[in-house]
Amino acid sequence: MKIIMLGAPGAGKGTQAKRIAEKFNIPHISTGDIFRANIKNGTELGKEAKKYMDEGQLVPDELTVRLLLDRVKNDDCKNGYVLDGFPRTIPQAEVLDRELEKLGEKVDYAVDVDVPDENIINRMSGRRACLKCGATYHLQYLKPKKDGICDSCGSELVLRDDDKPETVKKRLTVYHEQTQPLIDYYTKSRVLHTVDGTVDPDDVFKAIEEILR
Ligand code: AMP
């Protein structure tokens, strides 16, 4: 089962992607997490990606596409995967479709987690992330057990540079211009499903389970 998560930054698609991955026992692949791991490890790719990420811009397709295609060739992807944050542009979606077609495969579901911009700005300013393991929390909606500390690995939680309000506004503009056209793209290929992302995360997940059942 190959699933793509769509939605604005901060819509909660990462949280839902992790739950889908757990439930269906498939890997959760987040290009954002891969870039952040590269930044943390000081790789050349990380250095290049950081320039764009800190500005709220997309990392160029040349850097992103190869990275993703290599990842989905791993053995753990044999039974499918859930992609979180990829594709983010029409050319990325086209490359993915072309590569899958060569293997006689296709995207099975594109799930759009729909949240209006006003809610997004409020949500992102409360988001806290663990830069070590990638877990994300929220000061209001998804509190860690101990303030400022990651439940999973015990590291300190921070407000990511790309979650700061000025950057969030920029990311929303980029989302509307470059990523939202994917809604039409996957509607045309008849795999798009939309869920209301403004409700409780447990209810968002129930709606997604209904779709994937
Ligand atoms: P995310 O954690 O998915 O919100 O991604 C954080 C940042 O990583 C984005 O704002 C982009 O700068 C970059 N990024 C992640 N995935 C992609 C992608 N598929 N294409 C281009 N840039 C990406």
Boltz pocket constraint, residues with backbone or C-beta under 6 A from the ligand:
constraints:
  - pocket:
      binder: B
      contacts: [[A, 9], [A, 30], [A, 31], [A, 32], [A, 33], [A, 35], [A, 49], [A, 52], [A, 53], [A, 56], [A, 57], [A, 58], [A, 59], [A, 60], [A, 61], [A, 64], [A, 84], [A, 85], [A, 86], [A, 87], [A, 88], [A, 89], [A, 92], [A, 162], [A, 171]]
      max_distance: 6.0
